[in-house]
Amino acid sequence: LIYDQILHFLFEHFIVHGGHNTVRYYAHLTPAERISFLEYLVHYLRQDSPNGHIHQFLLKYITKEFNIKSDRILICKPDSAQLPATDPMPAREAYALLRVIASATGSEFYADKYVSEQSLFLNVSSLLRCLAQVGKESQNIFTPMNKLEEVALTSNISRDFETELSFELKTLLVRCIANLLYKNPANQGYCIDTQLLPTLLECTNMDARNPLLKEWSILAIRNACYGCPEIQAMIANMTNKGAAQNDIIDELNLDMGALRIKPSR
């Protein structure tokens, strides 16, 4: 136990004070070791950095690494299965990098370090739009699971999808977007330029693959609107064409909050 405590102390000292040395060490790790390293960082961030703030140089390097490696997440076969012919570790590493960024951008200790990271905002926004489009093209690991039988806590459907790379992926992306939009006029401008808002609105539906996606999407839309008359006007000028298609509403025979009775024969 004492040995483990010493290791934790040394590692925390390393990520807080190591700076360039920590990055050099990280770069020489194997993909599996880097993922373990990143998982430790996520755990440390969730504890509100109890023994000092993670070195800024390390966080910037993680952002750079994600911007370089994020496209590996989108490697799919034409038959919609994740490509097995390549090593899955690079995609897993990109996912782990995203988890660190999602935690750091939402922390009061680190949020200001990402104010000028417009390339990161453009990257996560582009990746979210790509995932949304891929999920519509065919049945694959990025297709939303929003049928009642899929999202219900009592569902008998296999939970194997929770081990797939796609699990919580869109939630993490939207979480990053929400954090990066907060009081950031530059990113709000890019939100308009890249037409990100429709994708965020689509993400307000329940999806078993992405717990809390709806809640984070609403927060992202709120942060996009905050202090931005242009986005507020876009929302205000939207035309109400009725309730969006929703499999859960259909299964429950509900329509706009009222019970819709269907004939039994």
N, C-alpha and C positions, 0 to 999 in steps of 0.2 A: 504493500500500500504506500509506504514512504517512497519507494522507488518510483511508483507511478506519479506521485505528487511532485517529485523532483523533475520528472520528464515534462509534466504539464507546465511547471514553472519555467523551465528552460525554453520550451516551445513558445510559450506566451511572450517571454522576453525576446525571443527571436523574431516573432511577427510584429512586435511593437517597436523594437529598436534596430532590427537587422537591416532594413532598407534594401540597398543594392545587394548585400550579401544574401539576404533571404531570396531575392529574385534569382540570383545565380544558382542557389541551391535548388529552388523550385524547377528551374529550367532543365536541370540534370536528372530529375526524377523520371521514373517510368510513368506512362499514362495512368495506371492503376494507383500509383503512389501519389500522383498529383490530385487525383480525385479524392483520395483520403485526406490529403492536405487541405483541399477546398472544403470538404465536409467539416473538418475541424474549425475552419474559419467561420462557417455558417453557425456552428454551435457557439463559438465565441461571440459573434455578433448578436445572437439571440439572447445572450446573457448580458447584453449592454456593455461589452468590452470591460470586464471587471478589473483588469490589471493594466489598463492603458489602452490608448487608441492604436489600432492597426496602422502601420506606417503608410503614409500617403503614397510613397513610391510603389509599394506592393499593390495597393488598390488601383493605381493607374495602370500598372502592368497587367493586372487581371482584366481591366476594361479593354486594354489593347488586345490581349489574347482572345477575349470573347469576340471582338470585332473581326478578328482574323478567322476564327474557327466556327463561328455561328452557322455558317452555311452548311456545315456537315450534318446538322440536324435534319435538313431537308432531303437527304439522300434517300430516295425511295425507288422501288422497282415499279415497272409499268403495271404489274398486277396488284399494286397497292400495298405490298408487304415491304417491311423495312429490308433494305438490301443486306443480305447475309454474307455476301461474298467479300465484304470489306470488314475490317476490324471495327467493332461497335464502340471501342473505347474512345476514339476522338469525339463522337457524338455525345457520349456520356460525359466526357470532360467539358464540352461546351455547355451542356446542361448544368453541370456543377458550377461552372464559372457564372452562369446566369443566376443561380441560387445565391451566390455571394453578392452579386450586384443588386439583386432584388432586396436583400436584407440591408446592405450598406446605404443604398439610395433612400431608404425610408428611415434611417437613423438620424437623430438630431446631431450626432457627433460627426457624421460623414456627408450629410446631404449637400452641404455647401461645396464639397470637393467635386461635385458632378454638375454644377451650374453651367459650366462652359463645355460640357461633353455633348455637343450637338450631334457628333458622329454616332455616339452611343444611342441617342434618341432615335435617329434616323434608322439605325440598324435594327433595334427592337421593333420599331413601327413597321418596317419593311417585312421583317420575319413574321410578325403577327398577321399582316395582310396576306402573305404567301400561305401561311398555315390555314387561314380561313378559306382561301381559294382552293387549296388542295383538298380540304375536307369536303368541299362541295362536289368535286369532280367524280369521286367514286367512293366506295366503302373502304376505308383504310384507317390506320391508327390515329389519324387526325380528324376523322369524321365525328362530329358531336354526338354524344349519347344522351338524348333528351326525351326518350320515351319513358313513360311512367315506370314500366317494368325494369328500366335500366337505372333510374335515379332513386327509386324507393329504397329505404334502409332495409326493408324486409325482402328485397329482391333475391330470387334464387339464381340469378345470372352469375356466372363465374366472375370472380374479381381479378382474374389474371391481367386485365387491362391496367391494373394499378402498378404492375411491374414494368410496363412499357415506357419507352422514352417519352411518349406523348402525355403521360399522366402529369397533370398540373403544369404542363408546359405553357399553355396559353394564359393560365392564371399568373404565372411568373412574369410573362411578357407584359401583360396588362398592369400588373403590380409595378413593374419598372416604369412603364409609361405614366401611370398615375403619379408616381414619385417625381419623375423628371419634368412633368408638366406643372407641378406646384409652384406658383408665383414665378414662372419662367417664361417671359414674353417671347424669347427666341424659339423655344420649343413649341409654344402655342402657335407661332407663325408657321412652323414646319407642319404642325398638325393640320392647319388649313391647306397648305401647299400640297401635301401628300394625300389629302382627302382621307384622313385617318378616321374621322368621326363616324362614317357609316359602319366601319368595321367594329368600332367600340360599341355602337348601338346594337349590332348583331350579337355581341358578346354578353348582352344582358339577359340572354336565355340561360336556363339551367343546363348544365352539362356534367354528367357523371365523371367524365374524364378530367374535369377541371373544377374541383371544389372551390367555392368562393369566387368563381369567375364573375358572376353577376354583380356581387358586391364591389369587387375591385373595378369593374367596368363603370359602375355608377360613380365611384369616386374619381376615376380618370376623367369622365365627362364633366363632373363638377369642377375639377382642377383645370380642365381645358377652358371652361367658361369663366372662371374666376378672373375678374379684371380684364376680360377680353371681349369688347363689344362686338367684334366681328363674329366670333364663335357663338356668342349669345344670340346674335341676329340670325345665324344659320339655324339654330335650334328653334327660334321663334317663328321662322318662315317655313318650317317643315309642315307639310300637309298631312292631316290625319286621314288615312285611307282605311281605317278600321283596324281591328286586332290582327297582329302578325300571326302567321301560321305557327301553331304550337301543338306538337303531338300530345303533350300532357293535357292541355285544355280539351283537345278533341276526345281523348280517352275518357275524361271525366264528364263529358257532355256539358261542358261549361262554355258560355259565350258572353264575354264582356261582363263577367260578374254575376250573370243570371243562369239559372238552370235551364238547359235546353233539352227538352224531352224528345227522344227519338222513338219512332214506332217500333214495337218489338217484332213486327212481322211486315 
